[in-house]
Structures are given as structure tokens and as C-alpha cells.
Amino acid sequence: MLKQTSLLLAVVFVTGLFCSVVAQEKEGNEKAMTYGGVATCKACHMTKKSGAQYKLWKAGPHAKAFAVLKSPEAMEIAKAKGIEDPATADACLKCHVTAHGVSASLKGKKFKVSDGVGCESCHGPGSAYKGKKVMVAITAGEADGAKYGLVMPTEEVCIACHNEESPTYKEFDFKKRVVEIAHPVPKKES
């Protein structure tokens, strides 16, 4: 029960990114950034040399964020809140699934709801920065990742979900929690 509660607390969703993508959609922006899904990120972030971020994510609580909504504890919490099924409720999915509420047209073929809180929940939709050339330039300090939509998560990003709106909220200590999910950033090649 405590483990499931910890999983619920460890979920992050970037509300600001969500709003930005929705605004791009409404404006008809042809260059709206799209979500490729965890499998897209995995292609380059699997090896030790690259930081093995995928493996760290997969072993952590964010990868299980959607699955936890199907647990008996989540069903109990949902019932108390008048929610029939937490795995289909917007109130739950907004923090348990990357890009919840974003048009299907802005989600790539590899995007899966079952991935829970994936890379792009914290780092932004990856369509503009996913290319090797761009990532190498960003890592080398030759390009500003923000220009490509790459987000380096801050406390504000985390508290978009880790806040009192969550029915299982406990005080959120950003400095402590960010260490728990830390993953290495590849170093500039010499």
C-alpha cells in the first residue's frame, strides 16, 4: 500500500507544456511540437555512454504512473472522490499520462498512454530536438535546447502535479525528490 502511494506521489506532468501545445493547436500552428513517446527517446538514451536514462526511467515510479491507476488503492481513492475509473478520468490522467488532453495528431506512432509519465512530460515534446545532430549540438553547448522545445525541469514543472490537488499529496521536497529520479546528462565529447 505504501509502495503504491509512493508511486502516486512520484508522478510528474508539465502543465505548462500541455497548455503550450494546446495553444499551438488552437492557433493552427503548422510547426506544433509533437510527442514521439518513450520508445522514440529510448533509441538514443539506452546506452551507458548516453547516460542510460531510459533504463533509469523504466525502473522508476514515473514509468508505472498509468499502471498505478488500475491498482485497488487507486480505485478506492477514486471511489471516495466520486470517480468511477481513475484510468479514464481526466482528473487523474492529467498527471499520470504524458500529453493527456493533447490531440492525437500531436502524438507519434510510438506514443503510448501505458508509458505513464514519460520523458516528454518533464522535457517537453521532442519532435524538434530528437534528432542526433540537434542533440549533439545541445550537449556540446553549441545550441540552446530551449529553442527546440527541450525543457530542463524545475520545481515548477514538478509541482504542476506534486501538489495539494493530488488526493495522496504529502509535502513535496523538490531538492530531495529530484535526486531520487536523477539521470545523467551526457557529457560534451572532447
N, C-alpha and C positions, 0 to 999 in steps of 0.2 A: 504494500500500500504506500509506504514512504517512497519507494523507488518510483512508482507511478506519479506520485505527487511531484517528485523532483523532476521528472520528465516534463510534466506540465509547466513547471516553473522555468525550465530551461529553453523555452520556445521564443524565437525572435522573428519579428516581421517588420519590414521597413515601410511604415505607413507613408512616409514622405515620398518614397519611390513609387509606391502604388498610386498615390494621388497624381504624381507627375506623369506616369504612364497613362492614367485615365484622362488627364487633361490633354495629353498629346492625341489620344484617340478622338476626343470630342472636337478638337481643333482640326481634325483631318490631317494631321502631320504625317506626311509620307515617310518620314525618317524616324517614326516612333521606335524606340528601342524595344527589342523583343527578348523574351525569356527562352533560353535554349534548354534549360533543365540541367540537372546534376550530371547526367551522362555526357553532356557537352563539355562541362568543366573537367570531368574525370579524365578525359582524353589526354590532357596536359598536366593535370595535378595529381598524378598517381605515384610517380616515382620519388625515391628519396632525394634525388638531385633537385627535383622541382619543389620539394617540401612535403610531399605525400599528404597534402591537405585533404584529398578525397578520403583516404583511409581514416584519418582522424575524425572527419565529419561522420563517416559511416558508423564508427564506433561510439559516437557521442549521442546526446539526447535530441539534438535537432533532427537527425535522420529518422527518429521514431515519433516525431511530433504528430503526424497524422494517425499513425497506428494507435497511439495512446488514446485517441478519441473513441476508439472501439472497446476500451477496457471497461470492466464492471464499475470501477471507480468513476470514470468519466460519465458513464450512463447514470450513475447515482447523482452526481453533481448536476448533470443536465436536467434530470427529472425534478430536482429541487428548484431549478431555475425556470421550469416550465418549458424546457426544450425536449422535444421528442427524441431526436437523434443528433448528438454532437458532431458526428461525422458528416452531417449535411447542413448544419446550422451556420449561417454567416457569422454569428456572434463568436463562434468557436474557430471556424476556418480562417478568419481574418488573421489569426496569429499562429495557426497550426499548419498552414499551407502557403508556400511561396506563390505570390501573384494571385491570390484569391480575389475574385471580382474583376480581374482583368480579362478583356475579350480573348476568346480562343485564338483569334487571328494574331495575337501578340505572344503566342506560346508556340515554341518549335515542336517538331515531330518527336523529339526525345523528352519533352517535358512530361512529368508525371506528378499528379496530385499525391500519390502514395509516397513520394520522396519527402513529404513533410516540409520542414524549413530547410531549404537548400541554400547553396552558395549565393544565389541571386537575391535571396531575402535580405542578406546582410551587405552584399557587394553591388547590388543593382543589376538590372537586366544586362546580360552580357553580349548582346549582338554586336555592339560597336567595339568592344575591347577583347573579344575572344580570339582574334587572330594572332598567330605566333609573332608576326612582325610587330604588331602593336604591343603585345605583352612584353616582348624583349625590350622594346623602346621604353616602356613604362618602368620595367625592372631596372634598366640601366640609368634611369633618371633623365632620359632624353625626351620623354613625353609625359605630359600631365594626364594621369589616369582619369581625373575628373572630366576632362574634355571628351572622354569616350564613355562616360557614364559609370566609371569604376568608383565605387564608394569605399572608403576606409571607415568602418563602423565606429561610431562614437557612442557615448552614453545615451544620447537622444535616440539613436537608432534602436538600441536595446529596449529602452523604456516605452517605446511605442507598443510593446506587448507585455513587458515585465512591469506591470503597473496595477493599481488597485482595481481596475476593471476586471481583472482575472479573478475568478472565484476561488482560486487556490493561492492567491498572492501572499507572499511573505516579503519582508523588507528585501529590496534588491540592492546589493552592494556591487556596483559596476566593476570596481577595481579587482575585487575578488573573483567575480564571475567571468570576466573576460580572460583571466588567466586559465580558468578551467576549460575554456573552449579554444584557447590559442592554437594557432597553427603557423608554422614558419613561412615567412615570405622569402622566395628565392633570392639569393644574393646576386648582385651585379657580377657578371662574368668578366674576368680580367683579361 
